[in-house]
Amino acid sequence: MDETAPAAPLPYEGVWRFTAPAVDAAVPQARHAVRDLLTRQGVPVSDDVAHALLLIVSELVTNAVRHAAVLSPVLAVEVAVGPEWVRVAVEDDHPYRPTALETDHGRTGGRGLLLVREVTREAGGACDVAHTASGGKVIWAALPLKHTP
């Protein structure tokens, strides 16, 4: 037996990517697509993590629709699943790299990335924003499959 050979991927491991027009209807479509993908692939994700992922997808797609659609009429959602983690990412072609706003109780809105950061932190994960090779950006969050407070 060759112990140096890499282990075969688990049945639920992989990377899936889909695109959608940057319109309001993309938000529930992306959320349902991610939920259905996790179910169809049999990803052993806890209920807490699944809810966090769907909230993150909703917030990130909403941000792309509201703030990037002018320069990016199409957005991409990617889901990557490893043996112990799941990562969701939303990519658009708008060059502006947003930062999470701090809580401002006088504002209504503008806290999507703050919410994503806090939900990700509470689930024991990580999130970030990066530039793409095409000059756009990708915002991602990676969470452990099982909630680790």
Salt bridges, closest charged atoms under 4 A:
ASP36 OD1 - ARG35 NH2 3.19
GLU78 OE1 - ARG17 NH1 3.45
GLU78 OE2 - ARG87 NH1 3.63
GLU91 OE1 - ARG17 NH2 3.13
ASP92 OD1 - LYS137 NZ 2.75
GLU102 OE2 - ARG117 NH2 3.59
GLU118 OE2 - ARG117 NE 3.99
GLU118 OE1 - ARG121 NH2 2.79
ASP128 OD1 - ARG97 NH2 3.67
